[in-house]
Amino acid sequence: MGLDDLSDGTTENLRDLPDVHLVEADLRDEEAVRRAADGCEAILHHAAMKSVPRSIRMPGPFTDVNVRGTLNVLLAARVRGAAVVFASSSSVYGDQEVFPVREDMDPRPRSPYAATKLAGEGLCRSWWHSYSVPVVAYRYFNVYGPGQDPASEYAAVIPRFTVACLRGEAPVIYGDGEQARDFTYIDDVVEANLLAARSPERAAGRVLNIAGGAKPTSINRLLGMIAEEVGVHPEPIHEPPREGDIRVSEADVSLAGELIGYDPGVAIDEGIRRTVAWFRDRVALTG
């Protein structure tokens, strides 16, 4: 069972999953969320408005969807007796002086998007302490991999770079390119969700970093890795830094390892290889 309003997604992504029943509805529709949760033992809550720059332009809708929507998920989980895995974000940390960041550091959200994720964490924690609903919040660090949409104005950097290189276009770098990120391959994220769904009470009421487990990769180096995999030598275009972007993200994932057995298995070079291979087939088909 799944719920999506398809504002960013497409049913094409479910083509190979015929057993999935999709409820097409707005996350703010409390009754629709409750219907979608019927029979669920665990709810993987990844629905949200996304993009730091877009949240700065649209703080009202972001707060409405991300906070009210999360409340609806938690209300449904309490009624259905389900555990919840909430998709938070590394953006709640903001700019820190000490790296890697740990879950006990003070959050410093720099954007409405980050603030909505921090608010969601607070709701999740309260649902565990007030109603004993097993909830864990995952602070994801720059998730990437096959399936991402490169066409959006707010698309993540890896699909944008990959498609630009495959098409012989000039990739766009915001700022000097020395900002660095802790990139996390999608398979590791899926495994983290399954771990929490199987043993929800081990981490109930906690927030956990879910990241790649290695040193962060600069945007300039990332482009170099993708270009080498594609076999091109692009000349990037530099644009001004984007509002709300942080300089460095790097996660300590030891708490997730201790509580749920999280152990990221896909290094950045292997993840780039898999991602480029997937986009190469897609670009060849779409032109």
N, C-alpha and C positions, 0 to 999 in steps of 0.2 A: 504494500500500500504506500502511495506517495501523494504529496500535496504540493502543487506549484501553480502560480498564476501565469506562468509562461511569459512573464515580462522580459526575462533575459534568456530563458531556456527554450527548448524545442522538443517536441515529442519524438523527433528523429533520434535523439539520444537514447530512447527506449526501444529502438527497433529490434535489438537483439535480446530484449527482456520481455517476452510475451506474457509472462505470468504477473507482471507488475500492473496493478490497477492504479490509475492516476486520478486523483480528485483535483480538478482544475478550479481553484478558488484562491481568494485573497487570504493571506495569513491573518489579517485583521478580522476575518469572519469567524467568530468564536465557535459557532455551531458547526461550520464546515471543518474546522480543525478537530473538533471533538469527533465528528463522523470519521475522519481520516485515521484517527487514533484507535478506532474500535478494533479490539482484538490484539492490539500491539503489546508486547512485553517490554520493548525498548523503542524509543523515539530518537532518531538521529536528526537533530534540529540544525539544518544548515541554511534555512531560508532567511534571506535578508536583502535589503538594498545594500549595494557594495560600491566601493571606490571612494577614497579619501577626497580627491578633488571635487567629485560630484556632491559629496555630503556638505562641503563648504558652501556650495551654491544652493543646496536644497535641504537645509537642516530640519525643517518641519516634517516633510515626508519621511526622511530617514528615521527620525525619532518615533514617529507614529508607527511605521512598519516594524522597525527593529525592536522597539521596546514593547509596544502593545502586542505585536505578533508573538514575541517570546512569552509574554504573560499568558496568551491564549494556549500556547503549547504546554506550559506548566499546568494550567487549569485542566486541560485534557488529560495530562499524565496523571494528575491526582485522581481524577474520576475513574480512569481506566486501570489504575494500579501499575503504571509503566515507569520504567527508568528513562532518563533523558541524558543524551550527550549533546551539549550545546557548543556550537561553533563560535568561539570568541576569536580574538585576533591579537597578534603581536603588537599591533598599533596602540594598544592600551598602555604600553610601556613609555611611548614617546621617546624623547632623547634622554639617555642615561649617561652617567660618567663611568660606570663600571660594567665590564663585559666578561663573560656572558651574563645575560640577565637571568634572574631567578624569580620564582613566583612570589617570594616574600618582599620584593622591592616595591616601593611606592609607585603606583601607576601615574603616568603623566600624559594623558591623552591630549593630542594636539589638534584633533578634528572632531566634528560632530559624529562621524562614523565611529571613531575610536571610543567616544563617550557613550554611544549607544551600546557598544559591546561591553564596556565596563558596567553599564547599568544592567545588562542582561546577566552578567556574572553575579551581581548582587541579588537579583531575583532568584537565580538558581540556588545560591547559597541559602537564601531564606526559605525556599521550598523544602530543602533538606532538614533544616532546623525546626521549621514550623509544622511541616506535614509529613516528614520522613519519606519524601519522594527522593529516591536515589538519583542524584544529578551530578554530573561532572562537566566542567567547562574546559574546553581545549583552546589554548592560545596558539593558533596556527601561525607558522612563519612561512610566508611566501610560497604557497602551494602551487605546483606546476605539473604539467604532464599532458598526455593525449586528451583531446576532448575540449580544450579551452577554445574560446571564440576570439580570433584575432581581429575581427572586424569592428568591434566596439571602439568608440572614442576612448573608453577607459579600460581597454584590454590590458592584461598583465604583460610584463616586459618580455618574457620568454616566447609566447606565441607571436608577439609583434616582431621581435627580432628574427625569429625563425622564418616567418612568411616573407619578410622583407628580403632576407638572404636568398631564399628559394626563388623569388621572383626577380632578383637582380635590382632591387630598389634600395634606396638609402635609408638605413635604420635611423630612428630619432632617439637621441639621448638627452634627457632632461638634466641640466647642470653639467658638471665636469666629468661625470661618469665614475667618480671614485667613491660614491656612496655604495655601501656594501650590504648584502642581504644574506640571510640564512635560508637557503632554498630547500623546500621539502617536497619530495616526489609523491605523487598522488597515491601510489601503492602503500607507502608508509602511513599516510593519513587513514586509508581504508582499514589497515591492520589495527591502528590505534582505536578506531571506532569499534571494531569487532571485539577487541580486548575489553573495552569498557562495558559493552553490551553484555558480555558473558559474565562479568564479575562486577556489577555496578557499585556494590557497597564498599569495595576496597578503596575507591577514591571518592566516595559520595561527599558532596559539599565542597570539593576542592577545585582549584584551577591548576591546570598542568600545561607546561610548554610542550608543543608537538612540532619538532623541527628536524632538520637534516642531520644534526649531530656532528657537523664538521665546522671548520672555520668559515666565516662568511666570504662570499664571492662578490667582487666589485662588478659594477655594471659594465665597465670597460672589458674586464676579463671575461665576463659572461658572453659579451658579443664576440670576442675572439674565439671562445670555445664553440659557439654555434657556427660561426663563419668557417672554422676549420672543419667541422663535421659536414657542412654543406659543400665545402671546397671552393669558397669565394673569398674575396678581399674587399669588403665594403668600405665606403667612405661615409661615416655617420654624419648626420646633421645634429648640431647641438642647439637645443632650445633652453629657455630659462628654467630654473628649478620649479617644480610643481608645489603648489600650496599644500602645507600639511605634511610633506614628506619628511621622514626622519633620515639621519645621516647613516646610522649603522643599526643593524639588527643581528643579534647573535644570542642563541639560546643555550641555557643549561637544561638538558633533558633528563638529568639524573633522577628527579623526583618521579617523573612518569615511568622511568625504568623500575624504580623501587615499588611503586604502587600498582602498576598494571602490567609490568614486564615489557614496556615499550623499548624497542631496539631498532632504530632506523637502519634499513638494509640496502638502500639505493643511493650510492654516492652521486654527486653532481655530474660527473663526467658520464656515468652510465645513464642517468636520468635524461641528460641532454641527448645522448645517442638515441634512446627510445623515442623521445619527443620529436626529434627531427625526422626520424623514420616515419612516424605517424603523419606528420604534417606534409612530408614529401609526397606520400600517397594522396593526401587530400588535395594539395595544390595541383598535382598532375591531373586529377579528375575534374577540378573546378576551373582550371586555367587561370 
